[in-house]
Amino acid sequence: MNTTSCVVVVGYNGNRVHDIHKLRDLCKKLYNARLILLVEKIQPGDDQVADHVCSTSLAAQDVAASLELVAGCLNADSWKLIGVLPFSDRGVLLGAALATHYGLPGITPGEARAGLDKQIFRRLEAAAGTSPEDYRPVFSTRIESLPELRQRVVELGGRAFIKPACEGASRGCRVIHHPSECDEAWQALKPYREGGIVLEELIQNAREYSWDYVAGSTWVTEKTTTEGAYRAEIQQVVPAPLPADVQVRLAAAGRHMSGLVSLDNGAYHNEIFLRSDGRTSAVETNMRPGGMHIWDLARLAFIDFDPWERWVRWAVEGKTEHLDPVARGYCGIRLLRAPAGGLLRGAPDIELLARELNIELVEAVYAKRVGDSVTALVQDNTSFIGHIVLFCEDYEQLSDNLLRLAEAIESRVEVTCLAAPARAVG
């Protein structure tokens, strides 16, 4: 019986379906292999970017059953599995189980849990025998009830940061500025309580970065988050413009975080605080490629460097090569906000606007269409209406261009505000 080689991609976060297409092309080009996509719920467009799509649970308690199901399907259709790419936070567990079962490059299911559950990571961090000199752990605790939340927030001085233990894409992340906000915050986190809720000290006046890793290569990405009650990432720049000593400190923190969970994973997106006193602290570790097109930014910012190809080669051949990518400039992405909540009525031609402002555009995408519901309150990464990508040899020029173009677009976005339903008087 003839067998066909295949690579399995396990899950994807949010709107990252178009990245699957890149992986499919690479699997075909490098190994003449098909790409099979495993998702919890098949979405429109999945079958356009993958050769085959399979639906199965990615929940922790279902890993054994899902492994049996996938193995059965591969066997029945004479597929030869040659690589596993865990592409979402929830997909890391099943990805690890598949890689272990088939003896392919990857991590163990035990290591995968630490990458998915932020509380497990904090326990490993607290138990570490050594850490970089400038590294400082963040106080973190699991919360089981509203009274416990109120008590802990008071103990932390009335301010704290609360988030789901097992989610990504900034879902459910919010700042508590005063104990009086606990009731609303606890209610808002209801959809995530089953997976666990984590409360942490609120880090203020800190810059945020990520240590991004693929198959032996690393770089540091600068990230900007929104202000207000919620914290969502709005801008990324690759590589982060840093003095050499700060670069060393952030890289040491990123390596320390990865070493706490696994030495064998092919991709990391470790988020790090740089505190005002120069010390570093872990935000969280993610054992998959960074979101917000960070790998695409890296491909444009560095000379002869393709993170996607390196990841696929790692998954199939276990190929890890210590290579420091060399920058040819800076590449940045900025997400676009709606000016008000309601229905999207119109949006400007971004290419035309960029030409008028004399800004060279790499990419512009609207994630929302006319008639779609939009919100001015950014709660997570799905609240934005689109994005722009720019490249510049000069960092200051890039930063200025990103802001100018984003403001020009957002000021011309038209939204029909929906009137509140009239109240009966009586």
C-alpha positions in Angstrom: 0.0 0.0 0.0 1.4 3.4 -1.0 1.8 5.9 1.8 1.8 9.7 1.5 4.0 11.9 3.8 2.2 14.5 5.8 2.8 17.2 8.4 0.2 17.9 11.0 -0.5 21.5 12.2 -2.4 21.5 15.5 -4.8 24.4 15.9 -4.3 28.1 15.2 -5.1 31.3 17.2 -7.6 33.9 16.1 -7.2 35.0 12.5 -4.0 33.2 11.8 -5.5 30.9 9.2 -3.5 32.6 6.4 -0.3 31.4 8.0 -1.3 27.8 7.4 -1.0 28.5 3.7 2.7 29.4 4.1 3.3 26.2 6.0 1.5 24.1 3.4 3.6 25.5 0.6 6.8 24.8 2.6 5.8 21.2 3.4 5.2 20.6 -0.3 8.4 22.4 -1.5 10.8 20.9 1.1 9.4 17.3 1.6 6.6 16.9 -1.0 4.4 16.4 2.0 0.7 17.3 2.5 -0.5 19.5 5.4 -3.2 18.2 7.7 -4.8 20.8 9.9 -6.3 19.7 13.3 -8.9 22.2 14.7 -11.6 22.0 17.4 -14.2 23.4 15.0 -13.8 23.7 11.3 -14.1 27.3 10.1 -14.9 28.6 6.6 -11.5 28.9 4.8 -9.8 26.1 6.6 -10.1 23.8 3.6 -8.6 26.5 1.4 -5.3 26.7 3.2 -4.7 23.0 4.2 -4.7 19.8 2.1 -7.0 18.1 4.7 -8.8 19.4 7.8 -9.7 17.2 10.8 -11.9 18.2 13.7 -11.0 17.0 17.2 -10.9 18.2 20.8 -7.8 20.1 22.0 -8.9 20.1 25.6 -6.3 18.8 28.2 -8.7 16.1 29.4 -9.3 14.8 25.9 -5.7 14.5 24.7 -5.6 10.6 24.9 -8.9 10.2 23.0 -7.8 12.8 20.4 -4.5 11.1 19.9 -6.2 7.8 19.3 -8.6 9.4 16.9 -5.9 11.2 14.9 -3.7 8.1 14.8 -6.6 6.0 13.6 -7.4 8.5 10.8 -3.7 8.6 9.7 -3.5 4.9 9.7 -6.8 4.3 7.8 -5.8 6.6 5.0 -2.2 5.4 4.8 -0.6 8.7 5.8 3.0 8.7 7.0 3.4 11.4 9.6 6.8 13.1 9.3 6.3 16.3 11.4 4.1 18.0 14.0 3.7 21.8 14.3 1.8 22.9 17.4 0.4 26.3 16.3 -1.9 27.4 19.0 -1.7 27.5 22.8 -4.4 24.8 23.1 -2.8 22.8 20.4 0.6 22.5 22.2 -0.7 19.6 24.4 -2.0 17.4 21.5 1.0 18.4 19.4 3.3 17.1 22.2 1.4 13.9 22.5 1.5 13.2 18.7 5.2 14.0 18.5 6.0 11.7 21.4 3.7 8.9 20.1 5.4 9.0 16.6 8.9 9.6 17.9 9.2 12.9 16.1 10.9 16.2 17.2 8.9 17.9 19.9 8.3 18.1 23.6 6.7 15.8 26.1 3.0 16.3 27.2 4.3 17.2 30.7 6.5 20.0 29.3 3.6 21.2 27.2 1.4 21.7 30.2 3.8 24.2 31.6 3.7 26.2 28.4 -0.1 26.3 28.3 -1.0 26.8 32.0 0.5 30.1 33.3 0.2 28.9 36.9 2.4 25.8 36.3 5.0 28.1 34.7 4.9 30.4 37.8 5.5 27.3 40.1 8.5 26.3 38.0 9.8 29.9 38.1 9.4 30.0 41.9 11.2 26.7 42.3 14.2 27.5 40.0 17.5 27.0 41.7 19.2 29.8 39.6 18.1 32.7 37.5 19.8 35.6 35.6 21.2 38.3 37.9 18.8 41.0 36.8 15.7 38.7 36.7 12.9 39.1 39.2 9.9 36.7 39.5 6.4 38.1 39.5 4.1 37.5 42.4 1.3 35.3 41.0 -1.6 33.3 42.6 -4.6 31.3 41.4 -8.0 32.7 42.3 -11.0 30.5 43.0 -13.7 32.9 44.1 -14.8 36.5 44.2 -14.1 36.9 48.0 -10.6 35.5 47.5 -10.1 38.0 44.6 -11.1 40.9 46.8 -8.8 39.8 49.6 -5.8 39.3 47.3 -6.2 42.7 45.6 -6.3 44.4 48.9 -3.1 42.5 49.9 -1.5 43.7 46.7 -2.2 47.4 47.6 -5.5 47.7 45.7 -4.0 47.2 42.2 -3.4 44.0 40.3 -3.5 42.3 36.9 -5.9 39.4 36.3 -6.0 36.9 33.4 -7.1 33.4 32.4 -4.5 30.7 33.1 -4.8 29.0 29.7 -5.6 31.6 27.1 -3.7 33.6 24.5 -4.3 36.7 22.2 -4.8 38.9 25.3 -8.2 37.3 25.9 -9.6 38.2 29.3 -6.5 40.2 30.4 -7.3 43.3 32.5 -6.0 45.7 35.1 -7.7 46.1 38.4 -7.1 49.7 39.6 -9.1 49.5 42.8 -10.8 46.8 44.9 -14.2 48.1 43.9 -13.5 46.8 40.3 -13.2 43.2 41.5 -16.9 42.3 41.0 -17.0 43.5 37.4 -13.6 41.8 36.6 -14.7 38.5 38.1 -18.0 38.5 36.1 -16.1 39.3 32.9 -13.9 36.3 33.4 -16.8 33.9 33.8 -16.1 32.2 30.4 -12.5 31.4 31.4 -13.0 30.3 35.0 -13.0 26.5 34.3 -9.5 26.8 32.9 -8.3 28.7 36.0 -7.8 32.4 36.8 -4.5 33.9 37.7 -3.9 37.2 39.7 -0.5 38.9 39.5 1.1 42.0 40.9 0.6 45.0 38.6 3.9 45.9 36.9 3.8 49.6 36.2 6.2 51.9 34.3 7.7 48.9 32.4 8.4 48.4 28.7 7.3 45.1 27.1 9.2 42.9 24.8 9.2 39.3 23.5 12.1 37.0 23.1 11.3 35.1 20.0 12.9 31.8 19.1 12.8 29.4 16.2 15.1 26.3 15.9 18.1 27.9 17.5 17.7 31.5 16.2 16.5 34.3 18.5 15.7 38.0 18.4 13.9 40.5 20.6 10.6 42.1 19.5 9.4 45.5 20.9 5.7 45.5 21.8 3.3 48.2 22.6 0.0 47.6 24.5 -3.2 49.6 24.9 -3.8 51.6 28.0 -7.0 51.5 30.1 -8.8 48.6 31.8 -7.8 46.0 29.2 -4.3 45.3 27.9 -4.1 44.3 24.2 -1.0 44.4 22.0 -1.4 47.1 19.4 2.1 47.3 17.8 5.2 45.2 17.3 8.6 46.1 15.9 11.3 43.7 14.8 14.1 43.9 15.9 13.6 45.9 19.1 16.0 48.9 19.1 18.1 48.2 22.3 21.4 49.1 23.8 23.7 46.0 24.0 23.4 45.6 27.7 19.6 45.6 27.7 19.6 43.2 24.7 21.8 40.8 26.8 19.4 41.1 29.8 16.3 40.4 27.8 17.9 37.5 26.0 19.0 36.0 29.3 15.4 36.3 30.6 14.0 34.7 27.5 16.4 31.8 27.6 15.8 31.3 31.4 12.0 31.1 30.7 12.4 28.6 28.0 14.7 26.5 30.1 12.1 26.3 32.8 9.7 24.5 30.6 11.7 22.6 27.9 15.0 22.6 26.1 13.6 20.7 23.1 10.8 23.0 21.7 11.2 24.4 18.2 9.4 27.7 18.8 9.0 30.2 21.7 7.3 33.5 22.1 8.4 34.5 25.6 6.9 37.8 26.8 9.1 39.9 29.1 8.8 43.1 31.2 11.8 45.5 31.3 11.2 47.3 34.6 12.0 50.9 35.2 14.9 49.8 37.5 16.4 47.8 34.6 15.4 44.4 35.9 13.5 41.8 33.8 10.4 39.8 34.7 8.4 37.2 32.8 5.0 38.0 31.5 4.4 34.5 30.2 5.9 31.8 28.0 4.2 30.6 24.8 5.5 27.4 23.1 4.4 28.4 19.6 5.2 31.1 17.0 4.5 34.7 18.1 1.2 36.3 16.9 0.6 39.6 15.1 2.8 38.5 12.1 6.0 38.7 14.2 7.6 36.0 12.1 6.7 37.8 8.9 8.2 41.0 10.3 11.4 39.0 11.1 11.5 37.7 7.5 11.5 41.3 6.2 13.7 42.8 8.9 16.5 40.2 8.7 18.8 39.2 5.8 18.1 35.8 4.3 16.0 34.6 7.2 12.8 32.6 7.1 11.4 31.6 10.5 8.6 29.5 8.9 11.1 27.4 6.9 13.3 26.9 10.0 10.3 25.7 12.0 9.2 23.2 9.4 12.8 21.8 9.1 12.9 21.5 12.9 9.6 19.6 13.0 10.7 17.1 10.3 14.5 16.8 10.8 14.9 18.1 14.3 17.2 20.7 12.8 18.4 23.3 15.2 21.1 25.8 14.2 22.4 28.6 16.4 22.3 31.5 14.1 21.9 35.2 15.1 19.8 36.9 12.3 21.4 40.1 10.9 19.0 43.1 10.6 18.8 45.2 7.4 16.3 47.6 9.0 13.2 47.6 11.1 9.8 46.2 10.3 6.6 47.1 12.3 3.0 46.2 12.4 0.3 48.4 14.0 -3.3 47.4 14.5 -6.2 49.7 13.7 -9.0 50.8 16.0 -12.5 51.9 15.3 -13.3 55.5 16.4 -16.6 54.4 17.9 -18.8 51.4 18.5 -21.5 50.4 16.1 -21.6 49.2 12.5 -18.8 49.9 10.1 -20.1 52.2 7.4 -16.9 53.0 5.5 -13.1 52.9 5.6 -10.5 54.8 3.5 -8.2 53.4 0.8 -5.0 52.7 2.8 -2.7 52.5 -0.2 -3.9 55.9 -1.4 -3.5 57.5 2.1 0.0 56.1 2.4 1.0 57.6 -1.0 -0.4 61.0 0.1 1.7 60.8 3.2 4.7 59.6 1.3 4.9 56.4 3.3 5.9 53.2 1.7 3.4 50.5 2.5 4.4 46.8 2.9 0.9 45.5 3.7 -2.6 46.8 4.7 -5.5 44.6 5.6 -9.0 45.3 6.9 -10.2 42.5 9.2 -13.8 44.0 9.3 -16.1 44.6 6.4 -18.7 47.3 5.8 -21.8 46.3 7.9 -19.7 44.4 10.5 -20.1 45.3 14.2 -17.1 47.2 15.6 -16.1 48.5 19.0 -14.0 51.4 20.2 -13.3 49.4 23.4 -10.3 47.1 22.7 -10.7 44.1 24.9 -8.4 41.7 23.1 -6.7 41.3 19.6 -10.1 40.5 17.9 -11.4 44.0 18.7 -9.2 45.7 16.0 -10.5 46.4 12.5 -7.3 45.7 10.6 -3.5 46.3 10.4 -0.7 48.0 8.5 2.9 46.8 8.1 5.8 49.1 7.3 9.6 48.7 6.8 12.2 51.4 7.4 16.0 51.4 7.8 15.6 54.0 10.6 13.7 53.1 13.7 12.5 56.6 14.6 11.2 57.0 11.0 9.3 53.7 11.2 7.7 54.6 14.6 6.6 58.0 13.2 5.2 56.5 10.0 3.3 53.8 11.8 1.6 56.4 14.1 0.9 58.9 11.3 -0.6 56.4 8.9 -2.7 54.7 11.6 -4.1 58.0 12.8 -4.9 59.1 9.3 -6.8 55.8 8.6 -8.7 55.8 12.0 -9.8 59.4 11.6 -11.4 58.5 8.3 -13.2 55.4 9.4 -17.0 55.9 9.5 -19.1 54.1 12.0 -22.9 54.1 12.4 -23.5 54.3 16.1 -26.4 52.1 17.2 -29.0 53.9 19.3 -29.8 52.4 22.7 -33.2 50.8 22.9 -35.9 53.2 24.1 -37.1 52.6 27.6 -40.8 52.3 28.3 -42.1 55.1 30.6 -44.8 54.1 33.0 
